[in-house]
Amino acid sequence: MVVAAVAAVLVMDIRSGTAGQLAGVSLPDQVAVDGRTLVLNGMGLREATLLRLHVYVAGLYLEARSADAARIMAADDTKRLLLHFVRDVGRDSLVGAWNEGFAKNGGPALPGLRDRVETLNAWMVDVKRGDTLTFTQIPGRGVVVEVKGQAKGTLGGADFSRALWGIWLGDQPPNQKLKMGLLGG
C-alpha cells in the first residue's frame, strides 16, 4: 500500500510538474501570467561557436501552441520566453548577443529600436549557471524583462516586441535547432 501511495504521488508530480527537459534543465508544462495560463510550446538549446558550447536552454510559453513563427512574432498575445543558463556568461557577451540578434532580425525598424535596445543592454549583468532571463509580453503594456528573477522594467512598442521575438523565431536565429525546438519541433 505504501508503494502504491508513493507511485501515485510520483505520477501526480510528473503530470502537473515538468513538461520538458533538455540539457539537464526541466521546465514546467505551464505558467500563469497576468491571469492567463500559458503552455510550454517548446524548448531549444542555444549553442555557440564551432565547438557547439551549450549556453542556455530556452522555453517558449504561449496561450495556445503554435509552430507558426511569423504568427507568434506578430501576435499581441501574452507570451513568455525563459532563458535558463547552463554556463556562466558575461554581461559583455549578453549585450553583444542582443545587438547581433536585433541587427540580424530587426529589419527596417532597427533605427527606431535603438533606445529600447540600449535600455535592455543596461539591465544586463553577468549571469551564472542556473540563472535565468525572462521576457514576458503582456498585451497593451509591452515586454517585461526579468534578470535573475528580478523585474527590471517594461519595454513598450509592437515594433520592439516583434524584433525581440524575431531574435529566436526570425529568419536568422542564433541557431536553427534552437528555433525549431521553440516551435515544438
C-alpha positions as CSV (number, residue, x, y, z in Angstrom):
1,M,0.0,0.0,0.0
2,V,2.9,2.4,0.7
3,V,4.4,1.6,-2.7
4,A,1.1,2.4,-4.3
5,A,0.8,5.7,-2.5
6,V,4.4,6.7,-3.4
7,A,3.7,5.7,-7.1
8,A,0.5,7.9,-7.1
9,V,2.4,10.9,-5.8
10,L,5.1,10.4,-8.4
11,V,2.5,10.2,-11.2
12,M,0.8,13.4,-10.0
13,D,4.2,15.2,-9.9
14,I,5.0,14.1,-13.4
15,R,1.6,15.2,-14.8
16,S,1.5,18.6,-13.1
17,G,5.2,19.4,-12.8
18,T,7.6,19.2,-15.7
19,A,6.7,19.0,-19.3
20,G,10.1,19.4,-20.9
21,Q,13.6,18.6,-20.1
22,L,16.7,19.5,-22.2
23,A,20.4,19.5,-21.4
24,G,19.6,18.9,-17.7
25,V,17.1,21.7,-17.5
26,S,13.5,21.0,-16.6
27,L,10.7,23.4,-17.3
28,P,7.0,23.3,-16.1
29,D,4.4,22.5,-18.7
30,Q,2.5,25.7,-17.9
31,V,2.9,29.1,-16.2
32,A,0.5,31.7,-15.0
33,V,1.0,35.2,-16.3
34,D,-1.3,38.2,-15.6
35,G,-4.3,35.9,-15.0
36,R,-3.7,33.7,-18.1
37,T,-2.3,30.2,-18.3
38,L,0.5,29.8,-20.8
39,V,1.6,26.4,-22.1
40,L,5.1,25.3,-22.9
41,N,5.3,25.4,-26.7
42,G,8.8,24.1,-27.0
43,M,12.3,24.1,-25.7
44,G,15.6,24.8,-27.6
45,L,19.3,24.8,-26.8
46,R,21.5,27.8,-27.6
47,E,24.8,26.5,-28.9
48,A,27.7,28.9,-29.5
49,T,30.9,28.7,-31.5
50,L,32.1,25.9,-33.7
51,L,32.6,23.8,-30.6
52,R,28.8,23.9,-30.0
53,L,29.1,25.1,-26.4
54,H,25.8,24.9,-24.6
55,V,24.9,28.4,-23.4
56,Y,21.2,28.3,-22.3
57,V,18.0,26.3,-22.6
58,A,15.1,28.4,-23.8
59,G,11.5,27.7,-23.2
60,L,8.7,29.4,-25.1
61,Y,5.3,29.7,-23.4
62,L,2.2,30.7,-25.4
63,E,-1.6,31.0,-24.8
64,A,-2.0,28.2,-27.4
65,R,0.6,26.0,-29.0
66,S,1.8,27.0,-32.5
67,A,4.5,26.1,-34.9
68,D,4.0,29.3,-37.0
69,A,6.9,31.6,-36.2
70,A,5.5,34.6,-38.1
71,R,2.2,34.3,-36.3
72,I,3.9,34.0,-32.9
73,M,6.1,37.1,-33.5
74,A,3.2,39.2,-34.8
75,A,0.5,38.3,-32.3
76,D,-0.2,40.7,-29.5
77,D,-0.8,37.7,-27.2
78,T,0.6,37.0,-23.7
79,K,3.8,35.0,-24.2
80,R,7.0,34.3,-22.3
81,L,10.5,33.3,-23.2
82,L,12.6,31.9,-20.4
83,L,16.4,31.5,-20.8
84,H,17.9,29.1,-18.3
85,F,21.7,29.4,-18.5
86,V,23.8,26.2,-18.4
87,R,27.1,28.1,-18.3
88,D,28.4,31.4,-17.0
89,V,28.1,34.3,-19.5
90,G,29.5,37.8,-19.0
91,R,27.5,40.9,-19.4
92,D,29.5,42.0,-22.5
93,S,28.7,38.7,-24.2
94,L,25.0,39.2,-23.5
95,V,25.0,42.7,-24.8
96,G,26.9,41.6,-27.9
97,A,24.3,38.8,-28.5
98,W,21.4,41.3,-28.2
99,N,23.0,43.7,-30.5
100,E,23.7,41.0,-33.1
101,G,20.2,39.5,-32.8
102,F,18.5,42.8,-33.3
103,A,20.8,43.7,-36.2
104,K,20.1,40.4,-37.9
105,N,16.3,40.4,-37.3
106,G,15.2,44.0,-36.6
107,G,14.9,44.9,-40.3
108,P,13.9,48.4,-41.2
109,A,12.6,49.1,-37.7
110,L,16.1,48.8,-36.2
111,P,16.9,52.6,-36.0
112,G,13.6,53.2,-34.1
113,L,14.5,50.4,-31.6
114,R,17.9,51.8,-30.5
115,D,16.8,53.5,-27.3
116,R,14.9,50.4,-26.1
117,V,17.8,48.1,-27.1
118,E,20.2,50.3,-25.1
119,T,17.8,50.1,-22.1
120,L,17.8,46.3,-22.4
121,N,21.6,46.3,-22.6
122,A,21.8,48.5,-19.5
123,W,19.8,45.9,-17.5
124,M,22.2,43.1,-18.3
125,V,24.6,41.7,-15.7
126,D,27.0,38.7,-15.6
127,V,24.9,35.5,-15.3
128,K,26.0,32.2,-13.8
129,R,25.0,28.7,-14.5
130,G,21.4,28.3,-13.2
131,D,20.5,32.0,-13.6
132,T,17.5,33.0,-15.8
133,L,16.4,35.8,-18.0
134,T,12.7,36.1,-18.8
135,F,10.9,38.1,-21.4
136,T,7.1,38.3,-20.9
137,Q,4.9,40.1,-23.4
138,I,1.7,41.5,-21.9
139,P,-0.8,42.9,-24.4
140,G,-1.1,46.7,-24.1
141,R,1.9,47.0,-21.8
142,G,4.9,45.6,-23.6
143,V,7.7,43.2,-22.7
144,V,8.5,42.8,-19.1
145,V,12.2,41.9,-18.6
146,E,13.4,39.9,-15.6
147,V,17.0,39.3,-14.8
148,K,17.8,36.5,-12.3
149,G,14.1,36.6,-11.2
150,Q,14.1,40.4,-10.6
151,A,11.9,42.6,-12.7
152,K,14.0,45.3,-14.4
153,G,11.2,47.1,-16.3
154,T,8.9,47.1,-19.3
155,L,9.9,47.8,-22.9
156,G,6.9,49.0,-25.0
157,G,6.0,49.0,-28.6
158,A,4.8,46.4,-31.0
159,D,8.0,47.1,-33.1
160,F,10.2,46.2,-30.2
161,S,8.2,43.1,-29.4
162,R,8.3,41.8,-32.9
163,A,12.1,42.4,-33.2
164,L,12.7,40.8,-29.8
165,W,10.8,37.6,-30.6
166,G,12.5,37.7,-34.0
167,I,15.9,37.1,-32.4
168,W,14.8,33.5,-31.7
169,L,12.0,33.0,-34.2
170,G,13.1,35.1,-37.2
171,D,15.0,34.2,-40.3
172,Q,18.4,34.4,-38.6
173,P,18.1,32.8,-35.1
174,P,21.2,32.1,-33.0
175,N,21.0,28.5,-34.3
176,Q,18.3,26.7,-36.3
177,K,17.9,23.8,-33.8
178,L,17.0,26.4,-31.1
179,K,14.3,27.9,-33.3
180,M,12.9,24.5,-34.2
181,G,12.8,23.4,-30.6
182,L,10.9,26.5,-29.5
183,L,8.4,25.9,-32.3
184,G,7.8,22.4,-30.8
185,G,10.0,20.5,-33.3
